[in-house]
Amino acid sequence: MKYTLLICDDESGRMGPEEVVRGHIAWTQYMESRGVVLLRAARLRSSSDATTVRARDGEVLISDGPFAETKEQIGGFALIECADLDEAVDVASRHPFAAHGVIEIRPVWEP
């Protein structure tokens, strides 16, 4: 089953670049050892670069920044393929940002 992991954290940069790289290497190696496939992943630019679009009553409303004012912003995503939700939870709990941020797991819609 495919799951998207939405990686959320505050943008203060609690981890240094070297620590982030080491954490992601260890996380990737863990997934490989479990047979979990990392299909795609990407880091997103800062939420200050976001554009929010709404369409209401035929009018397009555009605003700068994220949709919600929250402490944690989506900083990236990972698309994984694994056996079930339990395995996705295990993998998400080992992501380097899970220790101080939030990892939201969403099943991918596959009709």
N, C-alpha and C positions, 0 to 999 in steps of 0.2 A: 504494500500500500504506500502511496505517496503522501508526504506531509510537508507543509511549509512551516518553517520555524521563523517567526518574526522576532528579531533580536532587538530588544528595547533596553535603553540605558539612558542615564542623563549624559549630556554631552560635555561634561567637565573634564573628561579624559583621565579617569582615575588610574588607568594602567598605562605604562609607558609603551612605546612601540615594540621594544624587544620582548616585553612580557606578553603583549598581544600576540606576536608571532609565535612565541614558544607555546602559548596556550592553544592556539589554533592548530599547530602541528600535532600536539598531544591529542587534541580532540579528533582530528582527522585520523590519526593512527588508531585511536580507540574504535572509531566507526569501522575502519577497515578490518580490525580484528574481530568485530561482531558480524561482518558481512553486510553492514548497512552501506548503501550506495549514496554518495553525495552527488546529486545530479547537477546542481548549480548553486552558486552562492555569490553574493555581491555585497560590498559595503556601500552604503548610501552616503551622499553628501549631507552636510549639516541641515537640520530642519529649517534653518534660516533661508536656505535655498529652495524650499518647497513652495509650490503654488497649489492652492486649493480651488477647485472648480465645482460650482453647483449650478444646476439648471432648474429654475423655478418659474412656472407660468410663462414659458417661452423666453425667459430672460436668462442670460448666462452671467453668473456672479463669480468674479475672480478675486482672490485675496492672496496676499503673500503669507508664507509661513504655514505651519501645520494646521490641521483641522481643529485640534483640541489643545488647550493650554494645559499641559501636564508636565510633571517633572521628568518623566521618561519619554523619549522619542524613539521611533523606529530607526535604527542605525544600519540595519542590513537584514538579509534574509538568507536562509539556506533551504534548498529543496532536497529532501532525502527520500529514499525508498527503503522501507524496512518491513518487518513482519506484521506489526500491529501497533496500536497506540501505546501499549506498555513499553515496547522497545523505543518508540519515538520519545516518550517521557524520559527514559533512561539516557538516551543520547542528548536530549535537550538539557538535562540536569548537569551534564558534564561539559557543556559549552562554557568557555572562559568567562562570558558575561553573565551567566546564570548566578554567580556568586554575589553580584551586587546590582544586577538589573533584572529584567524579566524576559523570559522566552515564551512567546505565545505559539502554541501548536495548532495548526489548522489542517484538517484533511483536505486533500486536493479533490475537487469535484471531477469525477470521471463517470459520465453517464454510461 
